[in-house]
């Protein structure tokens, strides 16, 4: 069952708008089985541009019921229904805000006919209600009035139900108020990450890296990221479509890969850290750092040559490590040597590595 609605408001600042008119048509997929249409006294003035757009004036609303007087009817007609509107985010936000003021949690699953139209009616010049319905031959009477726009949305939704021949697009487009789709997506993403030391990369729907993280257990680190409730973390969670990762095998390579990734990728949602500019000097001009690799019998290698970081990588053959020219071909060169040099110097001064071979 669906509750197809449209709301007109006073306009004004975000989350400070008041409802001036509401229309709801209860729709069973075939026909309208109930309806509720009412002006609403918002107890605040209407913005002048809204008066011109809708024709609803402050005087018209003087004797209209206030929201608390129609709230029970709205709850009843939308009970066990999916809310449908053209730009549902707006209408649902306005309703939820009004109910919040009454101390009531108004929770409904939603569908948006803008989003559905973009999936099922392709190549339209505009997906605004007026232009879209005009291109589809759907009449609108009383444009920018709740009843007229809601009735047009009913007709549009009927067409979308028919166009969804696979009967999956509409079902998969439902936004659940309890966030079950987001929860499942999060679980699927986390399940693909191993519980190992390394660096992970959060990608958006275009595949761009929007966040880089690291940890001794990257599955745990990803899980913790998706439990955070900061604005930055919530934006990452919302945009995350896939996660890739690099196993590092040891803490030094974790720090190294993480720093290089931040510099090369400039991910949108990482804090921009100011790195120290003072360059440290190694005690030995030429040497190889060998530490634990990602797998058994694999070594993690860093080559320092002429007191500079040449590159890093992994080997599992002894002769690769003993032949400098072969080793250089295997290793990945490092462009920004200053920051990585500091990381390596600080690490080997304070921590044990498996071996340091002087050349």
N, C-alpha and C positions, 0 to 999 in steps of 0.2 A: 504494500500500500504506500502511496506517495502523498505528500502534502506540498502542493505547488503554490508558491507564494510570491508576493511582491510587496515591498515596503517603501513608503515615501517618508522622508525625514525633513527636519528643520534645516539641515545643513549645519555647518559650524565646525569646530575643532574635532579631531579624531576622538572617538569614544565619549563625546559630549553631545552628540546629536540626539534629538528626541523624535519619536515616531509621530507622524501626522496622519498616516492612513495605512491600513493593512488589509490585504485580501489573501485568503487561503482557500484553495480548492482541493478537496480530498479526492484523489484519483486512484482507481483500482487497476489501472493499466488499460482500461477500455472506456470507462465513463466516469464522470464526476458524481460522487455519491454523497457529498456534503460540501458546504461552503460557509465561509465567514468573511464578511466585508464590513469594515467600520472605519470611520474617522476616529482619530485619537487626539485628545488634548495633551500636548507635550509639556505643558506648563513652562514653556519658554518660547521666545519669539522665533518666527521663521525668517531665515535669511531672505533678503529681497530677491536675489536671483532665483531662489527656489520657488517663491510665490509666482514669478513670471513663468517659470518652467512648468509648474504643476497646476497653477490656478487655485491652489489651496491657500487661503489667507488666514491670518490670525483670528479674524472675526468669525469665520466659518467653524472654528474649533472651540469657541467659547463654551458651548453646551455639549461638546462631544465627551464621551467617557474618557477618563484617564486610564493609563495603561494598567494599573492594578485592578481596574474594574473589568477589563477584558482578558486579563492574564489567564484565568481559569479556563475560559473558552478556547484560548490558543493552545493551552496544554492538552485539552480534551481532543481537539480536532487533529492535532499532530501526533497524538499518542500512538506508538508502534508504527509510525510512518517514517519514510525517508524524506527529508526536506529537499525540495527541488526548487531552484531559482536560477535566473540568468545573472550570474556572478553571485553564487551562493555565499561566498566568503563575506560579502557585505551584509546581506540580509541576516545571515546566521549570527554575525558579530553584533548587529544592532539588537536582535532579539535577546541574545545571551547577555548583553550589557544591561538591558532593561530588567531582565529577570535577576541579574546579580544585584541590582539596586533593591530588589524585593527580598533578597536573601535566599533565592531559589536557584538551584543548579538545573539549568535547562540544557539537556544533552540529547542531541539527535544526530543520527547518521545523515550525511548530505550527498547530493549530486549537483553538479553545476552544468547547465545547458550550454554555457560558453565552451567549457572544456570538451563536452560531448560533441558539440557541433564541429569543433576543430578536428576531432577524430573521425567523425562520420559524414560530415558535409564539407568536402575539401575545396580548396582554391576559391574561397570567398574573399571578396575585396574587404569586407568588414564583418566582424562577428558581434557588433552591437545589436541589440534586440530589434531596433527599428529597421536598420538596413538589412539585417539577415532575414527577418520575416518578410520584408518587401521583396527580396530576391526569390523567396520561396512561395510567394503568393498567399501568405498568411495575413489576413486583415487584422489591424489593431484599431479599436475604437478607444477613445480617451487615452491617448498616448501620454505617458508620465503620470497616469493615475493608477493606483494599485490594482484595481479590478481589471482595467483594460490591459495592462502589461502582464498580469498574472494569467488572464485568459489566453493571451497570445503565447505565453510560455507553455500552457497546457497543450495547445495545438502543436507547437514546436516539439515538445517532449513526445507526443504521440508519433510524430514523424521519425524522431530519433529511435524510438522503440522498434519501429518497422525496419529502419535502416540497419539496426544491429542484428543482422541475420544470423550471426554466430551465437548470439545471446551471451556473449562474454564481455564485450567492451563496456556496457553499462554496469554490469556486475563488478567488473574489475576497477571501475572508476569511483565506486562508493568510498567516501571518506568516513571512517568509523570514529566516533567521538572518543572511544576508548583506546585509539591508536593501535589497534591490533595489526594493521598492515605494516606500520612502522616497526612494531615489535618483532614481527616475523622477518622483515627485511634486515633488521639489526642482528637477529639471531643467525640468519643465513650468512651475513657478512663475517661475523665473529667466528662461526664454525669453520670457515675456510682458512683462518690464520693459525699457524702452528704455535705451540707453547715453547718457543725457543728464543734465544737472545738474537736481537736484530733491530732492523729499521722497517717501519711500515709507511705506506703511502695511501692516503685517501683520495680517490678520484671522483669527479662529478660525472654527470651524464654524458659530457663531451669527452671524457677520459682525462681531463686536465687534473693534475695533482693540486688539491686545495689545502692539504694538511700533511705534514710529515711528523711522525712520532718515533719513539725508540723505547727499548726496554730489555731487561734481562729475560722477560717472558712477554713477547709482543701480543699474544692472545689476551693476557691479563691487562696489558696497557691499552689495547683497543677497547676491551670491555669497560675499563675505567673511564675512557674517553666518552663512551656512549651512555655512561651513567651521570656525567656531569650536567649541571643545569645552568651554567653560565651562558650568556648570549652567544659568545663565540662558539662554544661547544654545541649548542643547539643548532646553530647555522651549519656546522660541519655535519651533524647527524642528519639534518634535513636534506642536505645536498649529496650525501655519500651514496654512490652507486656501485662502487667496487673498491676492493682493497688489494694492493699488491705489497710484496714485502721482500726484503733481502735478509737472509740469514747471515750473520757476521762471524759467529763462533767465539768472539771475545769482546771485552768491553772497549778496548782500544779501537778496534775496527768499527764498533757501534758508534762511538763518538766521531770518528773520522767520516764515516758514510753519512751520518746525520748532518754534520756541519757542511759537507760538500753539497748535499741535497738542498739544504736551505739556501745556499749561495747560488746554485745553478737553477733551481726550480722557482724560487721566491714564492712559495705557497701562500695563498691569500689569507688563510686563517691562523698562520703561525705568528707569534710575537716576533717583531723585528728586533733582534738582539744586536747591541753594539759590541763588536768583537775588539779585543785588545789589539793595539797596533804595534806594541813593542815586540820586536823579533828576538827570540831567544837563540842562543848559539849552542850547538851540540859539542860535547867534549871531544868527540872523534869526528874527523872530517868524512870518512867513508866507513859505513857499516850496514849490516842487514839486521833488522828486527824480525825475529821469528816467534810467533805465538800460536795458540790453539786455532785450528781451522774449523770449518763448518761440519766436517765429517771426520770419522776416524781415519788416521793416516794422512790427513790433509794439513798443511801448514798455512798460516796467514803470514804474508811477507811484506815488509816495508823496506825499500832501498833508500839509504841516505848517501848521496854522492856530492863531494865538494861542499859539505856542510848544508846541503839543500835536500829537500824531499824530492826524489825522482818519481816514485810511484808506489802503488800497493797492489796486492792481489793474492791469489792462492796457488799453491803448488802441491803436488803429491808425488813428485819424482825428485830424487836426491840430486840427479845431475843437473836439473834445472836451477837448483839453488847454488850449485858450485860453478856453473858456467854463466858469467856475468852478462854476456851478450844474449844468451837464451833467456835469462831471467828478465832482462829489460824488455824483451819482446812479449813476455807473458804478462808483465805488470801493466796496470793502468796508470798513465801519467797523471800528475796532479797539476792543475793550472794555478790555483791560488795557493802558493806555497807558504805564504806568511802565516795564515791562520792554522793550517794543518801542521806546520812546523811547531807552533806553540802547543797544540794538542798533544803531539807525539812527545815533545820534550817534557811537558808536565806529567804525562802518563808514565813514561819510563823512569822519571825521577822518583815517583811515589809508589809505583806498582811493579810487581815482578812479571816479567814475560818469560817465555820458555827459554829463549836463547838470544844473545846478541853476538853476531859474528863480525869481527873487525876485518876490514879488507886492506 
